[in-house]
């Protein structure tokens, strides 16, 4: 059987076993962290500079420390999250869902979600709705994971409280602050009213999955997260290609997905449409077919990513890497 089918079929048993463990206390939510609501406080951001910013004459990065997240953060059911983008790469989501199910079975889900990089950032908007501004893939993976419904939650922190704004002013502010991506999988601009109303309504964008593969293979280079040491970052793209200007740009994966759509080999291979909608259970046959198609065009996407004309297409600060190299399909594990 194909890769995704084999892995997720096995994890069906994993998820069912996790149900039996759900009441054992192994996945209990952290004491002292309340549910997200009207009393959730906005976190404080602090300056972070590892030396490279000041050396380059740039302003420090603004971050939220893990202690601040735990002090003011909250937990939220994924069904109560409102997306700020229209699509995710369901291929990437599926692999994450498998990991989440395995963590739940091992009684490690709560600890994994408490780690610094898995807290999800929120904005409280009109009507008190919580809008998710990052980690749409993680949120969709938790929703689709084969775990009990009461475990489909995430730890979160509140970036902004704009609940008193009118809808128009709110979305104008969201765009101004780069907290929403108002384009559909075809790259066409959409209005805020056209965004999915819940995580379960997010569309599949196969090019977003391809973009993640190209990023994993250093076809473009994202900066290491703040606070990551050189030792911890060993093997990362930013470390391997230290001469390349890495990127921290908002929604950069979507910018590169748009570029992949212009590559002739990608257009011809994916022309008939290979998206796989969210459904329960996941359509593994569709996802396997999609994975095979994307694997066929990975080399073409990698080659095009390094082409000189690509720098102008994606623009400055997008992590352009001029050093061509072959890509390897990331394992789904």
N, C-alpha and C positions, 0 to 999 in steps of 0.2 A: 504494500500500500504506500501511498505517497507520504511525504514528510509530515505535513500538518495533520493529516488524517490519523496517522499512526500515533503521533504525540497526544493529540486531543482525545482520541478514543481511549487511550490509557488513562488520561486525566479525568475521564468520566467517572472511573472507579475512585480516583483520588478525591474528586469533589463529593461523591456520595459518602465516602468515608469521613470527609470533613464534617458532614452534617451530624454524624454520630458524636463527633468531638465538640460540636458547637456549644453544648451545655456544660462542658467540663471545666470551663474557666480559662482555657488556654488562649482563647481569642478575646478575652474581656477587654473592653475599651479602657484606656488609661484613666485612672482615678484623678479627679481634679480638673479634667478637661470637659467643659460643658458642651451641650449641643449648640450649634450656631443659631442665633436668634437676635432679637432686638437689643439685647444687652451686650452682644459681642463688640469688643473695643477694637479700634484701628491700631495696628502695630506701628512701632517706631522704626524707621529706617536709619541705618548708620553708614558712614563712609567706610569703604574698604579700598585699600590700595596696597597691592603686593610689591610696589616699587616700579612696575612697568608704566603705570598711568602717569605718575609724577615725572618719570624720566622722559615720557613722550609729550609732556605738557598737557595731558588730558585730566579732566576732572575725575575724582575717585568714583568707583562704582557704589551705588546705593544698595545695601542688602538688608535682609531681615535675619537676625541671628536665630539659631535654634532655641536658645533660652527664651527669646522674645516670643517665638511661635508658641512654645509650651505655656508661657505665662498668660498670653492674651488669646491664644488660638481656641479652636472649637472643633467638634466633629459634625459632619453633615452626611445625610443619606444621599447617595448619588442621584436618586430620583428628584431631589430638590434643587439640583444644580441647573443653571441656565447657561447654555453654550454662548460663546462670543465668536464662534467661527462656524462654518456650514458643514465641514467634513473632517474626517480623519482617514488614515490608511488602515482599513480593516485587517489587512495582512499583518501589520505590526501589532494591532490590537489583539489579534488572536493569539500571538505568541505571548504577549503580556498576560492574557487571561489564563494561559496554561501555568505560568509562573505563580500567579496569585492563588490558583487552586492548589498547587503543590505546597505553597506556604501555609495555606489554611489547614491542610491535612497534617502538616508537621507541627501545627500549633504556633507558627511563627508570623502569622499574618499581621497581628497587631504591632509586633516589634518592627517588622519591615515597613509598615505604613508610618510609623513614628520617626523613621530616619529622616534626616534633614531634607533630602532631595525629593521626598514624596509628599510633603505637605502641599496642598493646593491653594493658590492665591485667589481671593474673592474680592468682588466689589459689591457693596449693597446698593441696589438701585431703587427706582420708584416702586412703591408698594412693598418695600422690604425684601424684594427678590434678591437672591444671591447669584451673581454672575461669575462664572468661572473664566479666568483670564489666562490660564495655562494648564498643562497636564490634561488636555482633553483625551489623549490616548489612554492615559492611566485610568481616568474616570470611566471611559467606555469599556476598558478591560475589566474593571471591577464589576461593572454592570453585567457584562456578559460571562463572567467567570462562573464556573459550576460550584458555587458556594451557597450556603443558606442566605435568604434575603436579608436577615438581620445583620449579616456581616458585610453587606454592600454599602460600606460607609468609607469616608476618608477624613483625615485630619486636615484642617484648613486654617488660614489666617486672613484677616480682613485688611486689605490694602487701602481702600477708600470707602467712605460712607457718603454716597451721593443720593441717599434715599429721599431727600427733600426736593430734588430737582424735578422739573417737568421732563417728559420723555425726550423731547427734541433736544433740550439742553444737555440731558444726560448722555445721549448718544454722540452728540458733538464733542463732549468732553472725553468720552471713551475713545473716539477716533484721534483726538488731539494727543492723548496720552499713549497711543499705540496699544490699547487694551482690547481691540477687536479687529477681526479680519473680515471685511465685508466684500468677499468675493466667493462665488460658487466654484465647484470643481472644474468648471470650464473656463475659469478665469474672468468671468463676467461679474461686474459690480452688482451688489444686491443692497437692498435697504435693510435696516435693522429689523423691520417687521417680517422679513423673509428668513431670518435666522431660525434654526430649530428651537422649539420651545423647551425641549428636554434632551438629555444625553441620548436617549433611545432613538431620537429622530435624526441624529447626525448621519450624513451621507458617507458613502465610501469613495475615497479618491485614491485610486491605485497609483497615480503619479506621486502622491504624498508618501506612499510606501517606498516607491522607487527612490525618491529623494532621500529618505532615511537610509536606504542601502548605500547610496552614493556618499552620503555624509559618513557613514560607518567606515567606508573604504577610503576616506580622506579625499574624496573628489572635491569637496570644499571643506574648510577647516573652521570648526567652532572652537572658541576659547574654552579652556578648562574652567570649571566652576570656581567662584571665589573661595579661597581657603584651601584649595587642593594643593598639596605639596608636590614638589618635583618627583619625589619617590612614588607618591600615589598616582601621579599622572603618567608614569612610565608607560610607554606604548600608545598614549593618546595621540590623536592627529596633531594637536597643537604642539606636542612635544616632538613628534617625528618630523614635523615640518615647521620648525621654529622660525624659519626665514619667511614664512607666509604670514601675512596679516590675518590673524584669526578674527572671527566675527562674534559679536554678541547682539546682532541686529534682531529686532522683533520679527517673528513670522518668516525667518530666513528660509526655512524648509519649503514654504509655499512659493517663495520667489524662485527657488531652484526647481521645484516641481513644474512651474510655468515654463522654465527654460527647457526641461526635459521634453515637454510637449511639442517643442519646435524641432526636435531631432528627427530626421526623416525615418530612420529605422524604428524609432519608438512610435511615431505616428502610424506607420504602416502595420506594425505588429499589434498595436493596441487599438487600431481603428474601429473594430467592431464593438468595442465596449466590453470591459471585463470587471466592472464593479460588482461587489457582493454586498447586498443590503444586510443591515442588522436584522437578525431573527433568532428565535429560540426554538430548537437548538441552532447553533451556527451551521451555515451551509458549507460543510467541509469540502465537498466536491468543487464548488465554485471557487473557494479559496485556494485549493490545489491547482486548479486551472490557471488562476490568476498568478500564482507564484511561478508556475512554469513559464508563462508569457513574460513576466517581469525579468526572470532569469535570462531569457533570450536577448533582452535589450540592455542588460546592465553594462556590458562592455561598451556599447555604442554611447550610452549615457555618460559613462566615465570619460571616454575619449572626447566627447563634445564638451564636457565640463572644463577640460583643460585647454580647449581651443582659444587662441588669442582674442577672437571676436566675442567670446563669452563674457569677458570682463566688462565690456560696455553694456551687454544685455542685463546682467544682474546688478550692475552698479557698484560703486565703491562701498567698502565695508561689508561685503557679502561672503568673505572667506574664500575668494577665488584662489585656486591652486593651479599654477601653470605647469606643474610637473605631471605628465600623463602616466598612468599606470593602470593595470588591469584590476578589476574588482572581483570579489568573491561573494557569493550569495550568503548572507549571514544565516547561521543556523537558527531554527525556530526551537528554542529550548528555554 
